Amino acid sequence: AGPALVEGIRGAVSIYADGLSGDHPFVAARPLNATFTPWALMFRGDGHQCLHHHPGRWLTGVYYVGLPDTPPGDADALPGGIVLGGLPDWAGVKPPWPLRRISPKPGLLLLFPSFLPHETLPTGREGERISVAFDIAAHPH
């Protein structure tokens, strides 16, 4: 399953990168040769990732493998969402842009620029939120 997942991610990243255009610095920074660095995450209950970003990387992504069960009648309350675009509390200001909260679903692949601050929310449930996160970075010559 691991090699198939990596190949699927590689294909999705290629499609995403090939669709970029314009003169935004993120587009201009697209590496010609890149490294792929994955890691697995598993959280339950109050477990979550604090607000952070990935300096020195180009693209960050997460593939959701599994989530805690959702109680019947609560289909819209998918636990353990990811929030994109926040600012740390020490900044003393709210971001001048809207935050994006994305509810995870098994099989969802999310890609975003590595400079974008992001955090995950606790699942509040006993079951595990299992994901594979990764970075794409310029390959050193």
A tleap script that builds the chain and sets N, CA, C and O, in Angstrom:
source leaprc.protein.ff14SB
mol = sequence {
  NALA GLY PRO ALA LEU VAL GLU GLY ILE ARG
  GLY ALA VAL SER ILE TYR ALA ASP GLY LEU
  SER GLY ASP HIE PRO PHE VAL ALA ALA ARG
  PRO LEU ASN ALA THR PHE THR PRO TRP ALA
  LEU MET PHE ARG GLY ASP GLY HIE GLN CYS
  LEU HIE HIE HIE PRO GLY ARG TRP LEU THR
  GLY VAL TYR TYR VAL GLY LEU PRO ASP THR
  PRO PRO GLY ASP ALA ASP ALA LEU PRO GLY
  GLY ILE VAL LEU GLY GLY LEU PRO ASP TRP
  ALA GLY VAL LYS PRO PRO TRP PRO LEU ARG
  ARG ILE SER PRO LYS PRO GLY LEU LEU LEU
  LEU PHE PRO SER PHE LEU PRO HIE GLU THR
  LEU PRO THR GLY ARG GLU GLY GLU ARG ILE
  SER VAL ALA PHE ASP ILE ALA ALA HIE PRO
  CHIE
}
set mol.1.N position { 0.816 -1.187 0.000 }
set mol.1.CA position { 0.000 0.000 0.000 }
set mol.1.C position { 0.865 1.258 0.000 }
set mol.1.O position { 0.499 2.271 -0.596 }
set mol.2.N position { 2.016 1.188 0.673 }
set mol.2.CA position { 2.900 2.355 0.760 }
set mol.2.C position { 3.352 2.863 -0.602 }
set mol.2.O position { 3.187 4.048 -0.891 }
set mol.3.N position { 3.927 1.992 -1.459 }
set mol.3.CA position { 4.348 2.459 -2.780 }
set mol.3.C position { 3.187 3.005 -3.621 }
set mol.3.O position { 3.366 3.965 -4.370 }
set mol.4.N position { 2.010 2.403 -3.502 }
set mol.4.CA position { 0.849 2.900 -4.258 }
set mol.4.C position { 0.450 4.290 -3.765 }
set mol.4.O position { 0.100 5.156 -4.568 }
set mol.5.N position { 0.500 4.509 -2.442 }
set mol.5.CA position { 0.174 5.822 -1.899 }
set mol.5.C position { 1.175 6.864 -2.382 }
set mol.5.O position { 0.781 7.950 -2.806 }
set mol.6.N position { 2.460 6.544 -2.324 }
set mol.6.CA position { 3.495 7.479 -2.777 }
set mol.6.C position { 3.303 7.800 -4.258 }
set mol.6.O position { 3.419 8.959 -4.657 }
set mol.7.N position { 3.015 6.807 -5.062 }
set mol.7.CA position { 2.810 7.045 -6.495 }
set mol.7.C position { 1.578 7.914 -6.731 }
set mol.7.O position { 1.599 8.790 -7.596 }
set mol.8.N position { 0.505 7.684 -5.975 }
set mol.8.CA position { -0.689 8.517 -6.096 }
set mol.8.C position { -0.415 9.955 -5.707 }
set mol.8.O position { -0.876 10.879 -6.377 }
set mol.9.N position { 0.334 10.153 -4.628 }
set mol.9.CA position { 0.693 11.509 -4.204 }
set mol.9.C position { 1.571 12.167 -5.256 }
set mol.9.O position { 1.361 13.328 -5.606 }
set mol.10.N position { 2.542 11.438 -5.756 }
set mol.10.CA position { 3.438 11.986 -6.782 }
set mol.10.C position { 2.636 12.461 -7.999 }
set mol.10.O position { 2.890 13.542 -8.532 }
set mol.11.N position { 1.678 11.658 -8.430 }
set mol.11.CA position { 0.858 12.043 -9.577 }
set mol.11.C position { 0.022 13.276 -9.295 }
set mol.11.O position { -0.089 14.160 -10.144 }
set mol.12.N position { -0.569 13.345 -8.102 }
set mol.12.CA position { -1.397 14.501 -7.735 }
set mol.12.C position { -0.553 15.776 -7.635 }
set mol.12.O position { -0.990 16.844 -8.065 }
set mol.13.N position { 0.651 15.667 -7.072 }
set mol.13.CA position { 1.540 16.828 -6.969 }
set mol.13.C position { 1.940 17.299 -8.366 }
set mol.13.O position { 1.986 18.503 -8.619 }
set mol.14.N position { 2.227 16.378 -9.266 }
set mol.14.CA position { 2.595 16.756 -10.641 }
set mol.14.C position { 1.457 17.490 -11.335 }
set mol.14.O position { 1.682 18.507 -11.992 }
set mol.15.N position { 0.239 16.983 -11.194 }
set mol.15.CA position { -0.921 17.641 -11.803 }
set mol.15.C position { -1.105 19.037 -11.212 }
set mol.15.O position { -1.350 20.001 -11.937 }
set mol.16.N position { -0.985 19.134 -9.891 }
set mol.16.CA position { -1.120 20.422 -9.212 }
set mol.16.C position { -0.058 21.400 -9.713 }
set mol.16.O position { -0.381 22.522 -10.105 }
set mol.17.N position { 1.204 20.979 -9.702 }
set mol.17.CA position { 2.311 21.860 -10.093 }
set mol.17.C position { 2.212 22.249 -11.558 }
set mol.17.O position { 2.484 23.397 -11.908 }
set mol.18.N position { 1.827 21.313 -12.425 }
set mol.18.CA position { 1.709 21.618 -13.851 }
set mol.18.C position { 0.595 22.623 -14.133 }
set mol.18.O position { 0.625 23.310 -15.154 }
set mol.19.N position { -0.392 22.713 -13.232 }
set mol.19.CA position { -1.496 23.644 -13.419 }
set mol.19.C position { -1.216 25.054 -12.909 }
set mol.19.O position { -2.042 25.949 -13.091 }
set mol.20.N position { -0.070 25.266 -12.277 }
set mol.20.CA position { 0.267 26.594 -11.767 }
set mol.20.C position { 0.722 27.504 -12.893 }
set mol.20.O position { 1.396 27.072 -13.828 }
set mol.21.N position { 0.346 28.763 -12.790 }
set mol.21.CA position { 0.807 29.753 -13.770 }
set mol.21.C position { 0.814 31.115 -13.098 }
set mol.21.O position { 0.332 31.267 -11.976 }
set mol.22.N position { 1.349 32.077 -13.773 }
set mol.22.CA position { 1.401 33.435 -13.247 }
set mol.22.C position { 2.756 33.766 -12.670 }
set mol.22.O position { 3.694 32.974 -12.754 }
set mol.23.N position { 2.849 34.952 -12.079 }
set mol.23.CA position { 4.134 35.436 -11.588 }
set mol.23.C position { 4.208 35.482 -10.055 }
set mol.23.O position { 5.054 36.181 -9.498 }
set mol.24.N position { 3.343 34.754 -9.388 }
set mol.24.CA position { 3.404 34.691 -7.928 }
set mol.24.C position { 4.729 34.047 -7.513 }
set mol.24.O position { 5.179 33.107 -8.168 }
set mol.25.N position { 5.362 34.532 -6.441 }
set mol.25.CA position { 6.635 33.940 -5.996 }
set mol.25.C position { 6.544 32.437 -5.716 }
set mol.25.O position { 7.524 31.717 -5.910 }
set mol.26.N position { 5.383 31.956 -5.264 }
set mol.26.CA position { 5.221 30.520 -5.039 }
set mol.26.C position { 5.379 29.754 -6.351 }
set mol.26.O position { 6.031 28.710 -6.384 }
set mol.27.N position { 4.795 30.258 -7.415 }
set mol.27.CA position { 4.905 29.609 -8.730 }
set mol.27.C position { 6.349 29.653 -9.208 }
set mol.27.O position { 6.873 28.657 -9.707 }
set mol.28.N position { 6.990 30.804 -9.056 }
set mol.28.CA position { 8.382 30.957 -9.496 }
set mol.28.C position { 9.334 30.063 -8.713 }
set mol.28.O position { 10.384 29.679 -9.228 }
set mol.29.N position { 8.981 29.727 -7.475 }
set mol.29.CA position { 9.857 28.907 -6.623 }
set mol.29.C position { 9.702 27.412 -6.871 }
set mol.29.O position { 10.386 26.614 -6.229 }
set mol.30.N position { 8.824 27.014 -7.783 }
set mol.30.CA position { 8.636 25.578 -8.044 }
set mol.30.C position { 9.971 24.932 -8.389 }
set mol.30.O position { 10.638 25.357 -9.332 }
set mol.31.N position { 10.365 23.912 -7.638 }
set mol.31.CA position { 11.662 23.285 -7.910 }
set mol.31.C position { 11.637 22.429 -9.179 }
set mol.31.O position { 10.651 21.752 -9.467 }
set mol.32.N position { 12.730 22.473 -9.923 }
set mol.32.CA position { 12.854 21.620 -11.107 }
set mol.32.C position { 13.078 20.173 -10.698 }
set mol.32.O position { 12.533 19.252 -11.305 }
set mol.33.N position { 13.884 19.986 -9.664 }
set mol.33.CA position { 14.117 18.663 -9.083 }
set mol.33.C position { 13.756 18.759 -7.613 }
set mol.33.O position { 14.147 19.706 -6.931 }
set mol.34.N position { 13.009 17.778 -7.127 }
set mol.34.CA position { 12.477 17.902 -5.774 }
set mol.34.C position { 12.695 16.640 -4.958 }
set mol.34.O position { 12.893 15.548 -5.491 }
set mol.35.N position { 12.650 16.829 -3.650 }
set mol.35.CA position { 12.658 15.717 -2.704 }
set mol.35.C position { 11.251 15.569 -2.123 }
set mol.35.O position { 10.493 16.537 -2.058 }
set mol.36.N position { 10.916 14.370 -1.708 }
set mol.36.CA position { 9.630 14.045 -1.109 }
set mol.36.C position { 9.919 13.463 0.263 }
set mol.36.O position { 10.559 12.417 0.369 }
set mol.37.N position { 9.447 14.135 1.332 }
set mol.37.CA position { 9.703 13.684 2.689 }
set mol.37.C position { 8.371 13.448 3.395 }
set mol.37.O position { 7.703 14.405 3.787 }
set mol.38.N position { 7.973 12.177 3.562 }
set mol.38.CA position { 6.694 11.878 4.229 }
set mol.38.C position { 6.888 11.473 5.686 }
set mol.38.O position { 7.973 11.048 6.083 }
set mol.39.N position { 5.831 11.608 6.475 }
set mol.39.CA position { 5.790 11.082 7.832 }
set mol.39.C position { 4.337 10.780 8.181 }
set mol.39.O position { 3.418 11.374 7.616 }
set mol.40.N position { 4.140 9.878 9.093 }
set mol.40.CA position { 2.790 9.479 9.503 }
set mol.40.C position { 2.432 10.141 10.825 }
set mol.40.O position { 3.295 10.397 11.665 }
set mol.41.N position { 1.134 10.414 10.993 }
set mol.41.CA position { 0.622 11.037 12.210 }
set mol.41.C position { -0.603 10.273 12.696 }
set mol.41.O position { -1.413 9.810 11.893 }
set mol.42.N position { -0.733 10.145 14.016 }
set mol.42.CA position { -1.920 9.530 14.582 }
set mol.42.C position { -2.268 10.295 15.859 }
set mol.42.O position { -1.459 10.387 16.783 }
set mol.43.N position { -3.484 10.840 15.895 }
set mol.43.CA position { -3.957 11.581 17.050 }
set mol.43.C position { -5.324 11.065 17.459 }
set mol.43.O position { -6.101 10.604 16.623 }
set mol.44.N position { -5.613 11.146 18.750 }
set mol.44.CA position { -6.951 10.836 19.264 }
set mol.44.C position { -7.257 11.817 20.383 }
set mol.44.O position { -6.349 12.435 20.940 }
set mol.45.N position { -8.526 11.959 20.710 }
set mol.45.CA position { -8.933 12.816 21.813 }
set mol.45.C position { -8.471 14.245 21.631 }
set mol.45.O position { -8.851 14.910 20.667 }
set mol.46.N position { -7.636 14.728 22.573 }
set mol.46.CA position { -7.151 16.104 22.527 }
set mol.46.C position { -5.888 16.274 21.680 }
set mol.46.O position { -5.379 17.388 21.559 }
set mol.47.N position { -5.383 15.206 21.101 }
set mol.47.CA position { -4.162 15.296 20.306 }
set mol.47.C position { -4.359 16.147 19.061 }
set mol.47.O position { -5.376 16.040 18.376 }
set mol.48.N position { -3.374 16.994 18.776 }
set mol.48.CA position { -3.445 17.861 17.599 }
set mol.48.C position { -2.073 18.462 17.312 }
set mol.48.O position { -1.152 18.347 18.120 }
set mol.49.N position { -1.951 19.096 16.167 }
set mol.49.CA position { -0.743 19.824 15.793 }
set mol.49.C position { -0.965 21.302 16.074 }
set mol.49.O position { -1.984 21.857 15.663 }
set mol.50.N position { -0.033 21.952 16.765 }
set mol.50.CA position { -0.106 23.388 17.019 }
set mol.50.C position { 0.216 24.153 15.730 }
set mol.50.O position { 0.771 23.591 14.786 }
set mol.51.N position { -0.134 25.418 15.706 }
set mol.51.CA position { 0.105 26.273 14.545 }
set mol.51.C position { 1.590 26.264 14.176 }
set mol.51.O position { 2.452 26.478 15.028 }
set mol.52.N position { 1.871 26.016 12.913 }
set mol.52.CA position { 3.252 25.968 12.429 }
set mol.52.C position { 3.260 26.113 10.906 }
set mol.52.O position { 2.206 26.129 10.271 }
set mol.53.N position { 4.445 26.216 10.334 }
set mol.53.CA position { 4.633 26.174 8.885 }
set mol.53.C position { 5.918 25.393 8.625 }
set mol.53.O position { 6.579 24.951 9.565 }
set mol.54.N position { 6.268 25.224 7.362 }
set mol.54.CA position { 7.416 24.390 7.002 }
set mol.54.C position { 8.434 25.233 6.230 }
set mol.54.O position { 8.433 25.228 4.999 }
set mol.55.N position { 9.306 25.961 6.949 }
set mol.55.CA position { 10.280 26.813 6.261 }
set mol.55.C position { 11.253 25.987 5.418 }
set mol.55.O position { 11.615 24.865 5.773 }
set mol.56.N position { 11.659 26.567 4.308 }
set mol.56.CA position { 12.622 25.903 3.440 }
set mol.56.C position { 12.021 24.819 2.562 }
set mol.56.O position { 12.750 24.134 1.844 }
set mol.57.N position { 10.730 24.654 2.606 }
set mol.57.CA position { 10.039 23.668 1.762 }
set mol.57.C position { 9.168 24.433 0.781 }
set mol.57.O position { 8.908 25.620 0.978 }
set mol.58.N position { 8.715 23.766 -0.275 }
set mol.58.CA position { 7.895 24.425 -1.282 }
set mol.58.C position { 6.409 24.095 -1.127 }
set mol.58.O position { 5.567 24.993 -1.103 }
set mol.59.N position { 6.097 22.813 -1.022 }
set mol.59.CA position { 4.715 22.359 -0.972 }
set mol.59.C position { 4.558 21.382 0.182 }
set mol.59.O position { 5.410 20.520 0.398 }
set mol.60.N position { 3.471 21.521 0.915 }
set mol.60.CA position { 3.158 20.608 2.004 }
set mol.60.C position { 1.826 19.948 1.694 }
set mol.60.O position { 0.957 20.545 1.058 }
set mol.61.N position { 1.675 18.722 2.143 }
set mol.61.CA position { 0.420 18.029 1.903 }
set mol.61.C position { 0.104 17.056 3.005 }
set mol.61.O position { 0.959 16.693 3.813 }
set mol.62.N position { -1.149 16.641 3.020 }
set mol.62.CA position { -1.603 15.631 3.969 }
set mol.62.C position { -2.634 14.749 3.272 }
set mol.62.O position { -3.516 15.228 2.559 }
set mol.63.N position { -2.493 13.455 3.500 }
set mol.63.CA position { -3.443 12.469 2.993 }
set mol.63.C position { -4.094 11.820 4.208 }
set mol.63.O position { -3.409 11.272 5.071 }
set mol.64.N position { -5.424 11.887 4.270 }
set mol.64.CA position { -6.143 11.326 5.405 }
set mol.64.C position { -6.447 9.854 5.165 }
set mol.64.O position { -7.101 9.483 4.191 }
set mol.65.N position { -5.957 9.032 6.075 }
set mol.65.CA position { -6.119 7.584 5.975 }
set mol.65.C position { -7.357 7.122 6.733 }
set mol.65.O position { -8.160 6.360 6.194 }
set mol.66.N position { -7.525 7.574 7.983 }
set mol.66.CA position { -8.651 7.131 8.798 }
set mol.66.C position { -9.032 8.169 9.823 }
set mol.66.O position { -8.211 8.989 10.231 }
set mol.67.N position { -10.307 8.128 10.244 }
set mol.67.CA position { -10.837 9.075 11.212 }
set mol.67.C position { -11.661 8.340 12.258 }
set mol.67.O position { -12.138 7.231 12.019 }
set mol.68.N position { -11.828 8.978 13.439 }
set mol.68.CA position { -12.727 8.382 14.430 }
set mol.68.C position { -14.145 8.280 13.870 }
set mol.68.O position { -14.537 9.043 12.987 }
set mol.69.N position { -14.897 7.332 14.397 }
set mol.69.CA position { -16.291 7.198 13.983 }
set mol.69.C position { -17.071 8.447 14.355 }
set mol.69.O position { -16.848 9.049 15.406 }
set mol.70.N position { -17.992 8.826 13.475 }
set mol.70.CA position { -18.887 9.952 13.728 }
set mol.70.C position { -20.204 9.397 14.245 }
set mol.70.O position { -20.759 8.472 13.651 }
set mol.71.N position { -20.716 9.949 15.346 }
set mol.71.CA position { -21.994 9.449 15.871 }
set mol.71.C position { -23.109 9.556 14.832 }
set mol.71.O position { -23.104 10.479 14.018 }
set mol.72.N position { -24.056 8.630 14.848 }
set mol.72.CA position { -25.183 8.703 13.912 }
set mol.72.C position { -25.915 10.045 14.053 }
set mol.72.O position { -26.106 10.549 15.160 }
set mol.73.N position { -26.317 10.608 12.916 }
set mol.73.CA position { -27.025 11.881 12.912 }
set mol.73.C position { -26.120 13.088 13.023 }
set mol.73.O position { -26.607 14.216 13.100 }
set mol.74.N position { -24.799 12.877 13.034 }
set mol.74.CA position { -23.839 13.969 13.190 }
set mol.74.C position { -22.856 13.963 12.019 }
set mol.74.O position { -21.662 14.197 12.208 }
set mol.75.N position { -23.352 13.696 10.816 }
set mol.75.CA position { -22.492 13.499 9.649 }
set mol.75.C position { -21.671 14.728 9.297 }
set mol.75.O position { -20.601 14.594 8.702 }
set mol.76.N position { -22.146 15.942 9.651 }
set mol.76.CA position { -21.393 17.151 9.308 }
set mol.76.C position { -20.288 17.467 10.306 }
set mol.76.O position { -19.480 18.362 10.057 }
set mol.77.N position { -20.230 16.764 11.415 }
set mol.77.CA position { -19.267 17.058 12.469 }
set mol.77.C position { -18.049 16.148 12.354 }
set mol.77.O position { -17.755 15.373 13.265 }
set mol.78.N position { -17.352 16.247 11.240 }
set mol.78.CA position { -16.152 15.434 11.076 }
set mol.78.C position { -15.071 15.963 12.013 }
set mol.78.O position { -14.730 17.144 11.957 }
set mol.79.N position { -14.533 15.109 12.865 }
set mol.79.CA position { -13.596 15.556 13.892 }
set mol.79.C position { -12.191 15.807 13.350 }
set mol.79.O position { -11.769 15.206 12.362 }
set mol.80.N position { -11.477 16.714 14.026 }
set mol.80.CA position { -10.056 16.887 13.747 }
set mol.80.C position { -9.731 17.623 12.479 }
set mol.80.O position { -8.817 17.218 11.760 }
set mol.81.N position { -10.441 18.691 12.174 }
set mol.81.CA position { -10.185 19.465 10.963 }
set mol.81.C position { -8.824 20.126 10.968 }
set mol.81.O position { -8.143 20.164 11.993 }
set mol.82.N position { -8.435 20.643 9.826 }
set mol.82.CA position { -7.203 21.416 9.690 }
set mol.82.C position { -7.605 22.862 9.410 }
set mol.82.O position { -8.544 23.124 8.657 }
set mol.83.N position { -6.883 23.791 10.024 }
set mol.83.CA position { -7.142 25.218 9.846 }
set mol.83.C position { -5.929 25.811 9.144 }
set mol.83.O position { -4.797 25.657 9.602 }
set mol.84.N position { -6.176 26.489 8.027 }
set mol.84.CA position { -5.113 27.090 7.228 }
set mol.84.C position { -5.156 28.613 7.347 }
set mol.84.O position { -6.228 29.215 7.295 }
set mol.85.N position { -3.982 29.231 7.506 }
set mol.85.CA position { -3.870 30.679 7.430 }
set mol.85.C position { -3.902 31.433 8.735 }
set mol.85.O position { -4.010 32.660 8.723 }
set mol.86.N position { -3.812 30.749 9.866 }
set mol.86.CA position { -3.838 31.435 11.150 }
set mol.86.C position { -2.544 32.174 11.444 }
set mol.86.O position { -1.527 31.967 10.781 }
set mol.87.N position { -2.597 33.024 12.431 }
set mol.87.CA position { -1.407 33.712 12.929 }
set mol.87.C position { -1.209 33.321 14.391 }
set mol.87.O position { -2.186 33.056 15.091 }
set mol.88.N position { 0.032 33.280 14.863 }
set mol.88.CA position { 0.256 32.916 16.261 }
set mol.88.C position { -0.300 33.983 17.204 }
set mol.88.O position { -0.386 35.157 16.844 }
set mol.89.N position { -0.672 33.566 18.405 }
set mol.89.CA position { -1.223 34.490 19.397 }
set mol.89.C position { -0.274 35.649 19.688 }
set mol.89.O position { -0.718 36.773 19.925 }
set mol.90.N position { 1.050 35.375 19.669 }
set mol.90.CA position { 2.004 36.429 19.994 }
set mol.90.C position { 1.983 37.564 18.975 }
set mol.90.O position { 2.488 38.648 19.268 }
set mol.91.N position { 1.416 37.351 17.791 }
set mol.91.CA position { 1.349 38.411 16.784 }
set mol.91.C position { 0.423 39.539 17.255 }
set mol.91.O position { 0.581 40.687 16.841 }
set mol.92.N position { -0.540 39.209 18.120 }
set mol.92.CA position { -1.413 40.222 18.682 }
set mol.92.C position { -2.484 40.754 17.736 }
set mol.92.O position { -3.202 41.694 18.076 }
set mol.93.N position { -2.595 40.159 16.555 }
set mol.93.CA position { -3.607 40.584 15.578 }
set mol.93.C position { -4.231 39.360 14.939 }
set mol.93.O position { -3.633 38.285 14.882 }
set mol.94.N position { -5.419 39.547 14.474 }
set mol.94.CA position { -6.075 38.493 13.693 }
set mol.94.C position { -5.624 38.648 12.246 }
set mol.94.O position { -5.333 39.763 11.811 }
set mol.95.N position { -5.559 37.552 11.490 }
set mol.95.CA position { -5.152 37.684 10.091 }
set mol.95.C position { -6.165 38.513 9.293 }
set mol.95.O position { -7.368 38.432 9.545 }
set mol.96.N position { -5.686 39.305 8.337 }
set mol.96.CA position { -6.594 40.114 7.521 }
set mol.96.C position { -7.243 39.316 6.395 }
set mol.96.O position { -7.878 39.902 5.518 }
set mol.97.N position { -7.102 38.019 6.400 }
set mol.97.CA position { -7.694 37.136 5.406 }
set mol.97.C position { -8.542 36.102 6.132 }
set mol.97.O position { -8.351 35.875 7.327 }
set mol.98.N position { -9.458 35.484 5.439 }
set mol.98.CA position { -10.275 34.456 6.107 }
set mol.98.C position { -9.471 33.183 6.357 }
set mol.98.O position { -8.641 32.786 5.540 }
set mol.99.N position { -9.728 32.561 7.487 }
set mol.99.CA position { -9.146 31.250 7.770 }
set mol.99.C position { -9.934 30.217 6.993 }
set mol.99.O position { -11.128 30.388 6.750 }
set mol.100.N position { -9.268 29.152 6.606 }
set mol.100.CA position { -9.950 28.038 5.935 }
set mol.100.C position { -9.918 26.835 6.856 }
set mol.100.O position { -8.844 26.392 7.263 }
set mol.101.N position { -11.076 26.307 7.185 }
set mol.101.CA position { -11.158 25.072 7.965 }
set mol.101.C position { -11.640 23.985 7.027 }
set mol.101.O position { -12.677 24.113 6.376 }
set mol.102.N position { -10.880 22.934 6.973 }
set mol.102.CA position { -11.204 21.828 6.085 }
set mol.102.C position { -11.430 20.591 6.943 }
set mol.102.O position { -10.573 20.206 7.739 }
set mol.103.N position { -12.582 19.982 6.773 }
set mol.103.CA position { -12.895 18.755 7.506 }
set mol.103.C position { -12.245 17.578 6.802 }
set mol.103.O position { -12.410 17.412 5.594 }
set mol.104.N position { -11.516 16.767 7.533 }
set mol.104.CA position { -10.864 15.616 6.915 }
set mol.104.C position { -11.872 14.532 6.551 }
set mol.104.O position { -12.906 14.372 7.200 }
set mol.105.N position { -11.549 13.811 5.517 }
set mol.105.CA position { -12.325 12.646 5.092 }
set mol.105.C position { -11.319 11.603 4.628 }
set mol.105.O position { -10.338 11.954 3.972 }
set mol.106.N position { -11.531 10.344 4.947 }
set mol.106.CA position { -10.601 9.326 4.447 }
set mol.106.C position { -10.494 9.411 2.925 }
set mol.106.O position { -11.498 9.465 2.215 }
set mol.107.N position { -9.249 9.421 2.446 }
set mol.107.CA position { -8.995 9.505 1.010 }
set mol.107.C position { -8.755 10.912 0.516 }
set mol.107.O position { -8.384 11.095 -0.643 }
set mol.108.N position { -8.957 11.934 1.373 }
set mol.108.CA position { -8.724 13.323 0.969 }
set mol.108.C position { -7.227 13.609 0.928 }
set mol.108.O position { -6.501 13.291 1.870 }
set mol.109.N position { -6.773 14.208 -0.164 }
set mol.109.CA position { -5.395 14.681 -0.289 }
set mol.109.C position { -5.453 16.198 -0.359 }
set mol.109.O position { -6.093 16.760 -1.248 }
set mol.110.N position { -4.789 16.855 0.572 }
set mol.110.CA position { -4.776 18.304 0.658 }
set mol.110.C position { -3.364 18.801 0.373 }
set mol.110.O position { -2.404 18.325 0.979 }
set mol.111.N position { -3.231 19.758 -0.550 }
set mol.111.CA position { -1.944 20.352 -0.904 }
set mol.111.C position { -2.010 21.855 -0.660 }
set mol.111.O position { -3.022 22.488 -0.957 }
set mol.112.N position { -0.918 22.437 -0.112 }
set mol.112.CA position { -0.875 23.879 0.113 }
set mol.112.C position { 0.577 24.331 0.211 }
set mol.112.O position { 1.457 23.528 0.521 }
set mol.113.N position { 0.836 25.628 -0.055 }
set mol.113.CA position { 2.213 26.134 0.037 }
set mol.113.C position { 2.754 25.945 1.451 }
set mol.113.O position { 2.043 26.152 2.435 }
set mol.114.N position { 4.001 25.556 1.533 }
set mol.114.CA position { 4.616 25.266 2.832 }
set mol.114.C position { 4.726 26.492 3.733 }
set mol.114.O position { 4.833 26.352 4.951 }
set mol.115.N position { 4.703 27.694 3.152 }
set mol.115.CA position { 4.784 28.899 3.972 }
set mol.115.C position { 3.470 29.218 4.683 }
set mol.115.O position { 3.440 30.090 5.551 }
set mol.116.N position { 2.395 28.533 4.332 }
set mol.116.CA position { 1.078 28.811 4.902 }
set mol.116.C position { 0.970 28.216 6.309 }
set mol.116.O position { 1.067 26.999 6.467 }
set mol.117.N position { 0.771 29.054 7.335 }
set mol.117.CA position { 0.602 28.509 8.684 }
set mol.117.C position { -0.641 27.621 8.749 }
set mol.117.O position { -1.665 27.908 8.129 }
set mol.118.N position { -0.523 26.549 9.507 }
set mol.118.CA position { -1.632 25.598 9.626 }
set mol.118.C position { -1.557 24.885 10.972 }
set mol.118.O position { -0.500 24.797 11.597 }
set mol.119.N position { -2.710 24.380 11.393 }
set mol.119.CA position { -2.804 23.619 12.636 }
set mol.119.C position { -3.966 22.651 12.501 }
set mol.119.O position { -4.854 22.836 11.669 }
set mol.120.N position { -3.947 21.611 13.335 }
set mol.120.CA position { -5.082 20.695 13.352 }
set mol.120.C position { -5.839 20.866 14.661 }
set mol.120.O position { -5.287 21.289 15.677 }
set mol.121.N position { -7.107 20.526 14.601 }
set mol.121.CA position { -7.976 20.616 15.771 }
set mol.121.C position { -8.093 19.237 16.415 }
set mol.121.O position { -8.023 18.224 15.720 }
set mol.122.N position { -8.270 19.190 17.725 }
set mol.122.CA position { -8.460 17.893 18.379 }
set mol.122.C position { -9.684 17.172 17.808 }
set mol.122.O position { -10.656 17.805 17.397 }
set mol.123.N position { -9.617 15.849 17.790 }
set mol.123.CA position { -10.767 15.085 17.321 }
set mol.123.C position { -11.854 15.026 18.378 }
set mol.123.O position { -13.038 14.947 18.051 }
set mol.124.N position { -11.456 15.064 19.652 }
set mol.124.CA position { -12.432 14.957 20.729 }
set mol.124.C position { -13.059 13.576 20.815 }
set mol.124.O position { -14.089 13.396 21.465 }
set mol.125.N position { -12.446 12.610 20.167 }
set mol.125.CA position { -13.006 11.252 20.119 }
set mol.125.C position { -11.920 10.240 20.477 }
set mol.125.O position { -10.727 10.541 20.428 }
set mol.126.N position { -12.360 9.041 20.837 }
set mol.126.CA position { -11.435 7.979 21.219 }
set mol.126.C position { -10.696 7.374 20.029 }
set mol.126.O position { -9.533 6.993 20.161 }
set mol.127.N position { -11.339 7.280 18.884 }
set mol.127.CA position { -10.701 6.688 17.717 }
set mol.127.C position { -9.591 7.573 17.180 }
set mol.127.O position { -9.472 8.733 17.575 }
set mol.128.N position { -8.784 7.038 16.286 }
set mol.128.CA position { -7.622 7.751 15.765 }
set mol.128.C position { -7.914 8.491 14.468 }
set mol.128.O position { -8.654 8.017 13.606 }
set mol.129.N position { -7.295 9.694 14.357 }
set mol.129.CA position { -7.179 10.380 13.070 }
set mol.129.C position { -5.789 10.012 12.560 }
set mol.129.O position { -4.782 10.400 13.153 }
set mol.130.N position { -5.738 9.273 11.473 }
set mol.130.CA position { -4.471 8.792 10.917 }
set mol.130.C position { -4.261 9.484 9.584 }
set mol.130.O position { -5.143 9.491 8.725 }
set mol.131.N position { -3.078 10.067 9.421 }
set mol.131.CA position { -2.770 10.755 8.172 }
set mol.131.C position { -1.302 10.570 7.821 }
set mol.131.O position { -0.478 10.213 8.663 }
set mol.132.N position { -1.004 10.819 6.572 }
set mol.132.CA position { 0.373 10.853 6.085 }
set mol.132.C position { 0.600 12.265 5.577 }
set mol.132.O position { -0.042 12.701 4.621 }
set mol.133.N position { 1.518 12.979 6.222 }
set mol.133.CA position { 1.874 14.334 5.796 }
set mol.133.C position { 3.194 14.265 5.041 }
set mol.133.O position { 3.948 13.299 5.163 }
set mol.134.N position { 3.457 15.302 4.264 }
set mol.134.CA position { 4.706 15.300 3.487 }
set mol.134.C position { 5.062 16.703 3.057 }
set mol.134.O position { 4.225 17.605 3.024 }
set mol.135.N position { 6.350 16.860 2.725 }
set mol.135.CA position { 6.873 18.104 2.159 }
set mol.135.C position { 7.533 17.796 0.823 }
set mol.135.O position { 8.124 16.736 0.619 }
set mol.136.N position { 7.409 18.758 -0.073 }
set mol.136.CA position { 8.139 18.760 -1.348 }
set mol.136.C position { 9.116 19.930 -1.261 }
set mol.136.O position { 8.707 21.058 -0.987 }
set mol.137.N position { 10.386 19.674 -1.488 }
set mol.137.CA position { 11.407 20.719 -1.397 }
set mol.137.C position { 12.358 20.589 -2.580 }
set mol.137.O position { 12.455 19.536 -3.211 }
set mol.138.N position { 13.050 21.675 -2.859 }
set mol.138.CA position { 14.062 21.650 -3.919 }
set mol.138.C position { 15.139 20.639 -3.551 }
set mol.138.O position { 15.623 20.617 -2.420 }
set mol.139.N position { 15.505 19.811 -4.507 }
set mol.139.CA position { 16.582 18.834 -4.304 }
set mol.139.C position { 17.908 19.561 -4.363 }
set mol.139.O position { 18.184 20.272 -5.329 }
set mol.140.N position { 18.739 19.389 -3.332 }
set mol.140.CA position { 20.052 20.069 -3.370 }
set mol.140.C position { 20.908 19.508 -4.493 }
set mol.140.O position { 20.924 18.303 -4.747 }
set mol.141.N position { 21.600 20.386 -5.141 }
set mol.141.CA position { 22.433 19.957 -6.283 }
set mol.141.C position { 23.782 19.504 -5.837 }
set mol.141.O position { 24.606 19.112 -6.664 }
savepdb mol mol.pdb
quit
